[in-house]
Amino acid sequence: MPSLKLETSVTLSEAQEQALALEIGELASQMLNKPLAVVQVRVESGVTISFGSQITQDSAFLSIALIGEIAPEVKKELPGRFAALFAKYEIDPKRIFLNYQETSPAAWGWL
């Protein structure tokens, strides 16, 4: 575990969504110091997003949920690392929000 969900207004092909999901997973595994085998990533492209009261074509929202806490120094580095990755997919780094959901083990289940 962690689980990450990216929603972006950029329309990506299925192959691009899959490649991006794998890249997000690798980056999250590295940055959060979690085994890649337990990192879950969902990518949803072509969603409607307004930013600054305008509909945008290059925006994104990334939710990062995990058991425990993310170290403050990692929280400082994550935005830049994800911005660089998302820029390859024409997502504007100035239009990306990240949400950290740090929870206790009791709040999660695994089948």
N, C-alpha and C positions, 0 to 999 in steps of 0.2 A: 504494500500500500504505500504510495499515494495514488490518488485519482485526480486527473486533470481534465478539464473540459474547455475547449476553445470554441467560441462562437465568433465567426467573422462575417462581415458583409461582403468580403471578396468572394466571388464565385470561383471555386476550384474544381478541377476535374477529380474523378474518383482516385486516379493515380496520384494526383497532387495531395489530396486529403490523406491518403495512406502514407505517402512519403513524409508529410508534415507530422502526422501522428507518431511515426517512428522517431523522427528527429526530436520532437517534444519529449518523448519518453526517454531517449538517451540523455538529453540535457537535464531533465528532471532527476534521473537516476544519479547522474554525476553531481549535480549541485546539492541535492537533498541527501546524498550519501545513502541511497536505498538501492537494493538489488533490482536490476532491470526486470527480473522475473516477476516482481510484484507491483510494477508501475502500470497503471491503467490510463489510457488516453482516449478521449473522444474528440473528434473534430467535426464541427458542423459549419459548412460554408454557405454563402448565399443567403444569410439571414438578414432581416431588416434591422438596422441599427440607426438610431438618431444620435447625433453628437452635437452639442451646442445648438440644439433646436433645428438641426438640419439632418436630412437623411444622407448617410455617407456610404460610399462604395469601398472604403479602405480602412474600416475600423474593426476592432476586435475586443473581446472580453475573455480573459483567461481566469478560470477558477482552479485553485490548487487546494485540494483537501487532503489532509493527512493526519495520522495519529501523532500526537506530540507537537512540538514547537519547531519553527524554523529559526535558526540562529540569526541574530540581527545582521551580521555581516553578509549572510547569504541573502537575506531580504534586500539588502542594498545592491547586491550584484545581479540578482535575478532579472529585474526589469531590463537592464542593458543587454543581458544575454538573450532574453526572449525577443527584445526589439530587433536585435541583429538577425536572429533567425527569421522572424516574421517579415522583415524587410525583403527577404528573398522571394516572398510571396505577394509583394506589393501591398502589404499592410503598413499603414503610416504609423511609425513609432510614437507620434504625438497623439494618436487616437486609440491607444491600447490601455485598458484598465486591467489590473490584476487584483484578484481577491484571494486572500489566504484564509483557509478554514482549518484551524488547528484544533483538534478535538482529542478527547480521552479515548483510550481503547474501548471503554464501555459503550461508546457511541457508534461503534462499527461492528458489522457482522461479515462473515465470509462463508460462502457455501462450499 
